[in-house]
Amino acid sequence: MNASSNEVLHPTGGVREGLLIYNTLSRQKELFKPLVEGRVGMYVCGPTVYGDAHLGHARPAITFDLLFRYLQHIGYKVRYVRNITDVGHLEHDADEGEDKIAKKARLEQLEPMEVAQYYTNRFHDAMRALNCLPPSIEPHASGHIIEQIQLVKEILDNGFAYESQGSVYFDIEKYNEKYHYGRLSGRNLDDVINASRELDGVGEKRNQVDFALWKAAQPEHIMRWPSPWSDGFPGWHCECTAMGRKYLGERFDIHGGGMDLVFPHHECEIAQAVASQGHDIVNYWMHNNMVTINGQKMGKSLGNFITLSQFFTGDHEALKQAYSPMTIRFFILQAHYRSTVDFSNEALQAAEKGLQRLMEGWKGIGRITPVANAGADSIKMEYVDSLRQKCYDAMNDDLASPTVISELFDACRVINTLLDHKATVTADVLAALKETFSTFAFDILGLTMFNGHVLLSEGEKCSMVNESSSAREEAFGKAVDMLLEQRAVAKANKDWATSDKIRNELTALGFEIKDTKDGATWTLNK
Ligand SMILES: [Zn+2]
């Protein structure tokens, strides 16, 4: 979308002005200002591919998809990098033995890379179902070992790391003499040292708090690469620093991820970047809050761990029914990304109803017949202007998606008034209302009427980047409307065979057709 068409949509002047985002580093909302005018570099920590994505993975994916969509909508050219962690990492530096991917490979009798590929494909399927746009670059950690070794060398050369029995550790005490370790999480070194006191002996490390930059592989460790220090593998914080720098530069705009990554992962990323290049790498750190299940933290050991595909099929004892990918997306967007979200069947059922109400509103717009002249009972252009402005204001206020949704519900109320013939609207106001609704519901919030299932088909894979969501929604909707018009013609001609055939085939595809006095309406029950 070019800037001139945006200026019409964004009457505050300066389409890119006024976006506030909460920076975890400064603990306040800041006016977003990119390093290079008109461009944004954004890095988000991606999945470790040794298991299926769960609800906790959907949250950062949807949060940063919302940001990606909005930045593009307001006219930025965005490079969005999200990594795939396919290098086996140990749970903690203190762990010995197998990494997670190798362990899974042994249990399933597969090559480690077969495991990584399998779960990468499944992650992509889930992302597509949730209508998350693919990132611009999706680098694999295993494909960037050279860059990670280079990073470790630079940190060693600058004196902030040491070698010990083939492994390399980051020297936190040394780093903290010159810089401040703990800026992002608000900890100081003493807190970190005290918190780690109960752990096992120091072993290879000078200090228990030091973290691995490179680990010498144990004999049973399958995933290993040669390095100047040993055959081994990079420490788990290295890949994001090395790949962020490679694709976005020594300084870039936004780094995102879940709040659980603030410490130690992102704290260590900051330390690695500063220790290697002498200055910060990221301007805005953004973190989404966590998803809890019935008030509890989600975890495999707690038995409340529900994968996204289980949500989509309903195949889990904690689920009362299946929930469509769009219900999950809507559920997540109904909360501000910095608030916690608690899953329960009741909350998801409410989200399902809410989404349906919104989509009914959208379809209702298509059934409104405009009047030629505005009367006393007409919906005014001022209403649409104010609706649009409130939606932009909400998005500019640190992506307040719940406010956008409540404004769209207000639009649904107006649409129903028009459908009930309690108010009138002229064609230009109706067109503006339709444009505003579809821009926010489909292009920015990334919702779709088709519940996400249709997006799982092969043919959809490549079309999503270039095509706007609202255009796609409109095309799908029009195709169904066209069939219903054919059916209306057949009925008028008393051609019951054709009329029934259209109805039955649409029903078989999952559409529910209702005949009303104003003609037939449809919903998709898939
Ligand atoms: Zn990361």
Residues whose N, C-alpha, C, O or C-beta is under 5 A from the ligand:
A	BS01	ZN	C45 C240
